[in-house]
């Protein structure tokens, strides 16, 4: 099964995710009871009312979190919020996966603030996130995900709308998305976009929950049979679209998985083969999924080479920078490509050849039977160790691996 968190229109906040999980079937009484436990570990905070209600947002019926809290503090250390979450997790008996998720979610918030303000983690103070509602969002979502069994499923995020414009917060006025959100998403696989309004669509808590929950980000839904849908509403109302986070649970169809990649291309007609070879090595070492060089003929019958790079959105800028700086090209073409791939796993296989023991890495797929491919570097290692040709080493390894994996 797969769960898609669809935040491409209205973004994501902690209460929207929690509400969507309740809408799709999480036990709200279990959530409310568990969250109330947190009051024992956060002095000066009181949850006077908590419930989940039905609401209609721009024609879409959704669930919204109704929360009435009393706070004596408007500023807290981040580690105080963290301690509350950890103690609550232990007290209510969250599963190991749910406990790790809640712990890492609050740590993402603290680390972001630490990085932005140049302070040690122990000294970070929360302002906007200092209230117990941050605990409600994180602990509540952990309970809900545990209750639904979603931690054992594949979880995919769409691209995430963050909004635009400016924000007023404790340190003054800042552009949106705020630095905390950018810091949380930095070095993750999440792709962000502005969205449809000049307001905040994604909150720091929502961002922290998302990066610690999803395994990958995709522009497209995977091939799936839809089984259930949850709609979680935010507090604001916008013109032109419902302020609703949509989560969709479905059954993966067939052997194919779907994702999206970036393809970068450029034509070079005045670059030597040595430079092109260096560019290929550098792009691969910096994270390119693949690099292809194709000879062609361009205007005025000039011979040229087309350098084509497949990469993830997260390292697109690095790839472009490398191509431009190393080749001197005056421009590149970039496009997003949908991709269907066969799921594969990497296994370590111990083998014995000519009385010597080796362990080789193999990519194994199941498509009309099981297939495998041995990593070329491993074949090279065996070839050099035994002093035999590469192709002979490859044939011997394939025979051994087939026997080990019980393949015909």
C-alpha positions as CSV (number, residue, x, y, z in Angstrom):
1,X,0.0,0.0,0.0
2,X,1.0,3.6,-0.6
3,X,0.0,6.9,1.1
4,X,0.2,10.1,-0.9
5,X,0.4,13.4,1.0
6,X,-0.9,15.9,-1.5
7,X,0.2,19.4,-0.5
8,X,0.7,20.9,-4.0
9,X,-2.2,23.4,-3.7
10,X,-2.7,24.3,-0.1
11,X,0.6,23.3,1.5
12,X,0.8,21.6,4.9
13,X,0.6,22.5,8.5
14,X,0.6,20.3,11.6
15,X,-3.1,20.6,12.3
16,X,-4.0,20.0,8.6
17,X,-2.1,16.7,8.6
18,X,-3.6,15.6,11.9
19,X,-7.1,16.5,10.7
20,X,-6.6,14.6,7.5
21,X,-5.5,11.5,9.4
22,X,-8.7,11.7,11.5
23,X,-10.8,12.3,8.3
24,X,-9.3,9.1,6.8
25,X,-10.2,7.1,9.8
26,X,-7.8,7.6,12.8
27,X,-9.4,7.1,16.2
28,X,-9.9,10.7,17.4
29,X,-10.7,9.6,21.0
30,X,-7.3,7.9,21.3
31,X,-5.6,11.0,19.9
32,X,-7.4,13.4,22.3
33,X,-6.7,11.2,25.3
34,X,-3.0,10.8,24.3
35,X,-2.5,14.5,23.7
36,X,-4.0,15.5,27.1
37,X,-1.2,13.5,28.7
38,X,1.2,16.1,27.4
39,X,-0.2,18.7,29.9
40,X,1.6,16.8,32.7
41,X,5.0,17.6,31.1
42,X,4.6,21.2,29.9
43,X,3.9,23.5,32.9
44,X,1.8,26.5,32.2
45,X,-0.1,24.9,29.3
46,X,-3.7,23.8,29.5
47,X,-5.9,22.2,26.8
48,X,-9.3,23.5,27.6
49,X,-11.0,22.0,24.6
50,X,-10.0,19.7,21.8
51,X,-12.2,18.2,19.1
52,X,-12.3,17.5,15.4
53,X,-15.2,19.0,13.5
54,X,-16.6,18.9,9.9
55,X,-16.2,22.1,7.8
56,X,-16.6,23.0,4.2
57,X,-13.7,24.8,2.5
58,X,-14.5,26.2,-0.9
59,X,-16.9,23.3,-1.7
60,X,-14.7,20.6,-0.1
61,X,-15.9,18.9,3.1
62,X,-13.0,18.3,5.4
63,X,-12.1,17.8,9.1
64,X,-10.7,20.7,11.1
65,X,-9.0,20.6,14.5
66,X,-10.8,22.7,17.1
67,X,-8.4,23.6,19.8
68,X,-8.8,26.0,22.8
69,X,-5.7,26.3,24.9
70,X,-4.5,28.5,27.8
71,X,-0.9,29.5,27.9
72,X,1.1,31.2,30.7
73,X,4.3,31.3,28.6
74,X,4.8,32.9,25.2
75,X,8.4,31.8,24.8
76,X,10.0,28.4,25.6
77,X,13.2,26.6,25.0
78,X,13.0,24.2,22.2
79,X,14.4,21.4,24.4
80,X,11.5,21.9,26.9
81,X,9.0,21.2,24.0
82,X,11.2,18.2,23.0
83,X,11.3,16.8,26.6
84,X,7.5,17.1,26.8
85,X,7.1,15.1,23.5
86,X,9.6,12.4,24.5
87,X,8.0,12.0,28.0
88,X,4.5,11.9,26.5
89,X,5.6,9.3,23.9
90,X,6.9,7.0,26.6
91,X,3.9,7.5,28.8
92,X,1.3,6.7,26.2
93,X,3.3,3.8,24.8
94,X,3.8,4.8,21.2
95,X,5.4,2.2,18.9
96,X,9.1,2.6,18.2
97,X,8.5,4.0,14.7
98,X,6.0,6.5,16.0
99,X,8.3,7.5,18.9
100,X,11.2,8.1,16.5
101,X,9.0,10.1,14.2
102,X,7.8,12.4,16.9
103,X,11.3,12.8,18.3
104,X,12.9,13.6,14.9
105,X,10.1,16.0,14.0
106,X,10.7,18.3,17.0
107,X,14.4,18.0,16.5
108,X,14.0,19.2,12.9
109,X,12.4,22.3,14.2
110,X,15.0,22.9,16.9
111,X,17.9,22.3,14.5
112,X,16.5,24.7,11.9
113,X,16.2,27.5,14.6
114,X,19.7,26.7,15.8
115,X,21.1,27.0,12.3
116,X,19.3,30.3,11.5
117,X,20.2,32.1,14.8
118,X,23.7,30.6,15.2
119,X,22.8,29.3,18.7
120,X,23.5,25.9,20.3
121,X,20.6,23.5,20.2
122,X,20.2,23.8,24.0
123,X,19.8,27.5,23.8
124,X,17.2,27.7,21.1
125,X,14.0,29.5,22.1
126,X,10.7,29.0,20.4
127,X,8.2,31.9,20.0
128,X,5.6,30.9,17.4
129,X,6.1,27.2,18.2
130,X,6.3,27.6,22.0
131,X,2.7,26.7,22.6
132,X,1.4,23.3,23.4
133,X,-0.3,23.2,20.0
134,X,3.1,22.2,18.6
135,X,3.0,19.2,20.9
136,X,-0.6,18.5,19.9
137,X,0.3,18.4,16.2
138,X,3.4,16.2,16.6
139,X,2.1,13.8,19.2
140,X,-1.4,13.7,17.7
141,X,0.0,12.9,14.2
142,X,2.2,10.1,15.7
143,X,-0.8,8.6,17.5
144,X,-2.9,8.8,14.3
145,X,-0.3,7.3,12.0
146,X,0.3,4.5,14.5
147,X,-3.4,3.8,14.8
148,X,-3.8,3.6,11.0
149,X,-0.7,1.5,10.6
150,X,0.7,3.9,8.1
151,X,4.3,3.7,9.4
152,X,4.6,0.3,7.6
153,X,3.5,1.7,4.3
154,X,5.3,3.6,1.5
155,X,4.6,7.3,2.0
156,X,5.0,9.8,-0.9
157,X,4.8,13.6,-1.0
158,X,3.7,15.7,-3.9
159,X,5.5,19.0,-4.5
160,X,4.7,21.3,-1.7
161,X,3.1,24.8,-2.0
162,X,4.6,27.3,0.4
163,X,2.9,30.5,-0.6
164,X,4.5,33.9,-1.1
165,X,4.6,37.5,0.2
166,X,5.9,38.5,3.6
167,X,5.2,37.4,7.2
168,X,5.1,39.2,10.5
169,X,6.8,37.1,13.2
170,X,8.6,37.5,16.5
171,X,11.8,38.9,14.9
172,X,10.0,41.3,12.6
173,X,9.1,41.0,8.9
174,X,10.5,38.3,6.7
175,X,9.8,37.0,3.2
176,X,7.7,33.8,2.8
177,X,8.7,31.0,3.0
178,X,10.4,31.8,6.3
179,X,14.0,30.8,6.9
180,X,12.9,27.9,9.2
181,X,10.9,26.3,6.5
182,X,13.7,26.6,4.0
183,X,16.2,25.2,6.5
184,X,13.9,22.2,7.3
185,X,13.5,21.4,3.6
186,X,17.2,21.9,2.8
187,X,18.9,18.7,1.8
188,X,15.7,16.8,1.7
189,X,14.0,15.4,-1.4
190,X,11.0,17.7,-1.0
191,X,10.3,20.1,-3.9
192,X,8.7,23.4,-3.0
193,X,6.7,25.9,-5.2
194,X,5.2,29.2,-4.4
195,X,1.5,28.4,-4.7
196,X,-1.5,30.6,-5.4
197,X,-1.5,33.2,-2.7
198,X,0.8,35.7,-1.0
199,X,0.4,34.1,2.4
200,X,2.0,31.3,4.4
201,X,0.7,27.9,3.2
202,X,3.2,25.6,4.8
203,X,4.2,26.0,8.5
204,X,7.5,25.0,10.1
205,X,5.7,22.2,12.1
206,X,4.0,20.9,8.9
207,X,7.4,21.0,7.1
208,X,9.1,19.1,10.0
209,X,6.4,16.4,10.0
210,X,6.6,16.0,6.3
211,X,10.3,15.5,5.9
212,X,10.4,12.9,8.7
213,X,7.4,11.0,7.3
214,X,7.9,10.8,3.5
215,X,10.3,8.5,1.7
216,X,10.2,10.4,-1.6
217,X,8.7,13.3,-3.4
218,X,7.1,13.0,-6.8
219,X,5.3,15.4,-9.2
220,X,2.9,12.6,-10.1
221,X,0.8,10.1,-8.2
222,X,2.1,6.5,-8.4
223,X,0.0,4.0,-10.3
224,X,-2.5,2.9,-7.7
225,X,-6.0,1.9,-6.9
226,X,-7.5,4.5,-4.6
227,X,-8.8,2.9,-1.3
228,X,-9.5,5.9,1.0
229,X,-9.1,9.7,1.1
230,X,-8.7,12.1,3.9
231,X,-9.2,15.9,3.9
232,X,-7.7,18.1,6.6
233,X,-8.6,21.8,6.6
234,X,-6.5,24.7,7.7
235,X,-7.9,27.7,9.7
236,X,-7.7,30.2,6.8
237,X,-10.0,30.7,3.8
238,X,-8.6,31.5,0.4
239,X,-10.3,32.6,-2.8
240,X,-10.0,30.2,-5.7
241,X,-9.1,27.0,-3.9
242,X,-9.9,25.0,-0.7
243,X,-7.4,25.4,2.1
244,X,-7.3,21.6,2.5
245,X,-4.5,19.0,2.7
246,X,-5.4,15.8,0.9
247,X,-4.0,12.4,1.7
248,X,-4.8,9.4,-0.5
249,X,-4.2,5.8,0.4
250,X,-4.1,3.2,-2.4
251,X,-2.9,-0.1,-3.6
252,X,0.2,-0.1,-5.9
253,X,-0.6,-1.6,-9.3
254,X,1.8,-3.9,-11.2
255,X,5.5,-4.0,-10.9
256,X,6.1,-0.4,-12.0
257,X,7.0,2.4,-9.6
258,X,6.6,6.0,-10.8
259,X,8.7,9.0,-10.0
260,X,10.0,12.2,-11.7
261,X,13.5,13.3,-12.6
262,X,15.2,16.3,-14.1
263,X,16.9,16.1,-17.5
264,X,19.6,18.6,-18.4
265,X,21.0,18.9,-21.9
266,X,23.5,21.1,-23.6
267,X,25.3,21.1,-27.0
268,X,29.1,21.5,-27.0
269,X,31.1,21.8,-30.2
270,X,34.4,23.2,-28.9
271,X,35.2,20.9,-26.0
272,X,37.8,18.1,-26.1
273,X,37.1,14.4,-25.3
274,X,39.3,14.7,-22.2
275,X,37.2,17.5,-20.8
276,X,34.0,15.6,-21.6
277,X,35.3,12.6,-19.8
278,X,36.2,14.7,-16.8
279,X,32.7,16.3,-16.8
280,X,31.1,12.8,-16.8
281,X,33.1,11.7,-13.8
282,X,32.4,14.8,-11.9
283,X,28.7,14.8,-12.5
284,X,28.4,11.2,-11.5
285,X,30.5,11.8,-8.3
286,X,28.2,14.7,-7.5
287,X,25.0,12.7,-7.6
288,X,23.9,12.5,-11.2
289,X,21.8,9.4,-11.9
290,X,23.2,9.0,-15.4
291,X,25.1,11.0,-18.0
292,X,24.9,10.4,-21.7
293,X,27.0,11.9,-24.5
294,X,25.6,11.7,-28.0
295,X,27.5,12.9,-31.2
296,X,25.4,15.0,-33.5
297,X,25.6,17.6,-36.3
298,X,24.4,21.1,-35.7
299,X,24.2,24.3,-37.7
300,X,26.7,25.0,-40.5
301,X,27.4,21.2,-40.4
302,X,29.5,21.5,-37.3
303,X,30.1,18.3,-35.4
304,X,28.9,18.6,-31.8
305,X,28.2,16.5,-28.7
306,X,25.0,16.5,-26.7
307,X,25.6,16.1,-23.0
308,X,22.4,14.8,-21.3
309,X,22.2,14.4,-17.5
310,X,19.5,12.7,-15.4
311,X,19.3,14.0,-11.8
312,X,17.0,14.7,-8.9
313,X,15.5,18.1,-8.3
314,X,17.5,18.4,-5.1
315,X,20.9,18.6,-7.0
316,X,19.7,20.3,-10.2
317,X,21.5,23.5,-9.5
318,X,24.8,21.7,-8.7
319,X,24.6,19.8,-11.9
320,X,24.0,23.0,-14.0
321,X,26.9,24.7,-12.2
322,X,29.2,21.9,-13.0
323,X,28.2,21.7,-16.7
324,X,28.6,25.5,-17.2
325,X,31.9,25.8,-15.3
326,X,33.6,22.8,-16.8
327,X,32.4,23.1,-20.4
328,X,32.0,26.8,-20.8
329,X,28.6,26.3,-22.5
330,X,26.4,29.4,-22.7
331,X,23.1,27.7,-21.8
332,X,21.4,24.4,-20.8
333,X,17.9,23.0,-21.4
334,X,16.0,21.6,-18.4
335,X,12.8,19.6,-18.3
336,X,11.0,17.3,-15.8
337,X,10.4,13.8,-17.0
338,X,8.0,11.2,-15.6
339,X,9.7,7.9,-15.1
340,X,8.4,4.3,-14.7
341,X,10.9,2.0,-13.0
342,X,10.9,-1.6,-11.9
343,X,11.4,-1.9,-8.1
344,X,14.8,-3.4,-7.3
345,X,16.8,-4.3,-4.2
346,X,20.5,-4.6,-3.6
347,X,21.8,-7.8,-2.0
348,X,25.2,-9.0,-0.9
349,X,26.1,-12.5,-2.1
350,X,29.1,-14.4,-0.8
351,X,30.7,-16.5,-3.5
352,X,33.8,-18.7,-4.0
353,X,35.8,-18.7,-7.2
354,X,39.1,-20.6,-7.8
355,X,39.2,-21.2,-4.0
356,X,39.0,-17.5,-3.1
357,X,36.1,-16.0,-1.2
358,X,34.4,-12.8,-2.3
359,X,31.2,-10.8,-1.6
360,X,29.5,-9.1,-4.5
361,X,26.7,-6.6,-4.7
362,X,23.8,-7.5,-7.0
363,X,20.7,-5.5,-8.0
364,X,17.8,-7.9,-8.0
365,X,14.4,-7.3,-9.7
366,X,11.3,-9.4,-10.1
367,X,9.9,-8.9,-13.6
368,X,8.6,-12.0,-15.3
369,X,10.8,-13.9,-12.9
370,X,13.8,-12.9,-10.9
371,X,16.7,-11.1,-12.7
372,X,20.0,-9.7,-11.3
373,X,23.0,-7.7,-12.3
374,X,26.3,-7.7,-10.6
375,X,28.0,-4.4,-9.9
376,X,30.8,-3.8,-12.4
377,X,33.2,-2.6,-9.8
378,X,32.8,-6.0,-8.0
379,X,33.5,-7.9,-11.3
380,X,36.6,-5.7,-11.7
381,X,37.8,-6.5,-8.2
382,X,37.4,-10.3,-8.8
383,X,39.1,-10.0,-12.2
384,X,42.1,-8.2,-10.8
385,X,42.4,-10.5,-7.7
386,X,42.4,-13.7,-9.8
387,X,44.3,-12.3,-12.7
388,X,41.7,-13.3,-15.3
389,X,39.9,-11.3,-18.0
390,X,36.9,-9.2,-17.0
391,X,34.5,-11.2,-19.1
392,X,35.7,-14.5,-17.6
393,X,35.2,-13.1,-14.1
394,X,31.8,-11.9,-15.0
395,X,30.7,-15.4,-16.3
396,X,32.0,-17.2,-13.2
397,X,30.4,-14.7,-10.9
398,X,27.0,-15.0,-12.7
399,X,27.1,-18.8,-12.4
400,X,27.9,-18.6,-8.6
401,X,25.2,-15.9,-7.9
402,X,22.5,-17.9,-9.7
403,X,23.3,-20.9,-7.5
404,X,23.3,-18.8,-4.3
405,X,20.0,-17.1,-5.2
406,X,18.5,-20.4,-6.4
407,X,17.8,-19.0,-9.9
408,X,17.6,-21.0,-13.1
